[in-house]
Amino acid sequence: MDSLWANLKWIAFQAQYCAGRNLLESRICRDFWPWAAGAAAVVALIVAYFVWSWIAKHVRAWAWRRAQAKVADAATMDSVRWSGYDPRK
């Protein structure tokens, strides 16, 4: 656990060091930059997946409601209504 904490502290130090003017001047920042860009891309993909699934869920619900509204109009209901045996009579 101490090794993990030390690695996280080192990554935090690199991020702070490279956030300033050292981004293109220092060798350590040029080595760190692709890793930071990759991590940002992974986070962006995860967020995009959740946003896309939220949109898809709502589009499916809207399409289902729209299809149900088309099926349940008065002319269709009159054409399929059963007029056979009625136990109340």
One Martini backbone bead per residue (centre of mass of N, CA, C, O) as a GRO file, in nm:
protein
   89
    1MET     BB    1   0.055   0.064  -0.018
    2ASP     BB    2   0.303   0.253  -0.012
    3SER     BB    3   0.368   0.232  -0.314
    4LEU     BB    4   0.107   0.354  -0.419
    5TRP     BB    5   0.132   0.625  -0.269
    6ALA     BB    6   0.401   0.706  -0.398
    7ASN     BB    7   0.301   0.706  -0.692
    8LEU     BB    8   0.079   0.921  -0.653
    9LYS     BB    9   0.270   1.145  -0.556
   10TRP     BB   10   0.441   1.152  -0.816
   11ILE     BB   11   0.211   1.222  -1.011
   12ALA     BB   12   0.131   1.484  -0.870
   13PHE     BB   13   0.402   1.624  -0.905
   14GLN     BB   14   0.412   1.613  -1.215
   15ALA     BB   15   0.156   1.776  -1.265
   16GLN     BB   16   0.254   2.035  -1.122
   17TYR     BB   17   0.520   2.078  -1.279
   18CYS     BB   18   0.379   2.063  -1.579
   19ALA     BB   19   0.166   2.306  -1.551
   20GLY     BB   20   0.364   2.497  -1.629
   21ARG     BB   21   0.658   2.592  -1.806
   22ASN     BB   22   0.768   2.276  -1.825
   23LEU     BB   23   0.628   2.115  -2.053
   24LEU     BB   24   0.857   2.159  -2.302
   25GLU     BB   25   1.143   2.162  -2.142
   26SER     BB   26   1.103   1.898  -1.998
   27ARG     BB   27   1.155   1.562  -2.005
   28ILE     BB   28   0.944   1.462  -1.797
   29CYS     BB   29   0.702   1.602  -1.942
   30ARG     BB   30   0.729   1.460  -2.219
   31ASP     BB   31   0.676   1.174  -2.085
   32PHE     BB   32   0.398   1.248  -1.934
   33TRP     BB   33   0.195   1.353  -2.150
   34PRO     BB   34   0.083   1.086  -2.282
   35TRP     BB   35  -0.037   0.975  -2.020
   36ALA     BB   36  -0.233   1.210  -1.968
   37ALA     BB   37  -0.383   1.188  -2.238
   38GLY     BB   38  -0.478   0.895  -2.197
   39ALA     BB   39  -0.641   0.944  -1.939
   40ALA     BB   40  -0.831   1.154  -2.066
   41ALA     BB   41  -0.944   0.964  -2.284
   42VAL     BB   42  -1.069   0.757  -2.095
   43VAL     BB   43  -1.258   0.948  -1.949
   44ALA     BB   44  -1.408   1.041  -2.205
   45LEU     BB   45  -1.517   0.759  -2.282
   46ILE     BB   46  -1.682   0.710  -2.027
   47VAL     BB   47  -1.863   0.957  -2.050
   48ALA     BB   48  -1.971   0.894  -2.336
   49TYR     BB   49  -2.107   0.628  -2.262
   50PHE     BB   50  -2.314   0.746  -2.056
   51VAL     BB   51  -2.442   0.952  -2.243
   52TRP     BB   52  -2.526   0.753  -2.467
   53SER     BB   53  -2.706   0.572  -2.287
   54TRP     BB   54  -2.902   0.795  -2.201
   55ILE     BB   55  -2.998   0.870  -2.484
   56ALA     BB   56  -3.090   0.586  -2.576
   57LYS     BB   57  -3.305   0.544  -2.360
   58HIS     BB   58  -3.483   0.793  -2.442
   59VAL     BB   59  -3.527   0.712  -2.737
   60ARG     BB   60  -3.666   0.441  -2.682
   61ALA     BB   61  -3.900   0.559  -2.518
   62TRP     BB   62  -4.005   0.747  -2.739
   63ALA     BB   63  -4.053   0.530  -2.958
   64TRP     BB   64  -4.255   0.365  -2.796
   65ARG     BB   65  -4.465   0.587  -2.750
   66ARG     BB   66  -4.510   0.642  -3.052
   67ALA     BB   67  -4.603   0.357  -3.130
   68GLN     BB   68  -4.844   0.346  -2.933
   69ALA     BB   69  -4.995   0.592  -3.055
   70LYS     BB   70  -5.038   0.461  -3.338
   71VAL     BB   71  -5.200   0.205  -3.244
   72ALA     BB   72  -5.423   0.374  -3.046
   73ASP     BB   73  -5.620   0.459  -3.241
   74ALA     BB   74  -5.949   0.467  -3.323
   75ALA     BB   75  -5.951   0.307  -3.592
   76THR     BB   76  -5.793   0.063  -3.490
   77MET     BB   77  -5.976  -0.015  -3.252
   78ASP     BB   78  -6.233  -0.063  -3.429
   79SER     BB   79  -6.103  -0.295  -3.611
   80VAL     BB   80  -6.017  -0.490  -3.338
   81ARG     BB   81  -6.275  -0.515  -3.206
   82TRP     BB   82  -6.460  -0.726  -3.016
   83SER     BB   83  -6.807  -0.866  -3.097
   84GLY     BB   84  -6.881  -1.100  -2.927
   85TYR     BB   85  -6.895  -1.248  -2.654
   86ASP     BB   86  -7.105  -1.154  -2.361
   87PRO     BB   87  -7.145  -1.229  -2.023
   88ARG     BB   88  -7.352  -0.989  -1.940
   89LYS     BB   89  -7.608  -1.102  -2.129
   0.00000   0.00000   0.00000
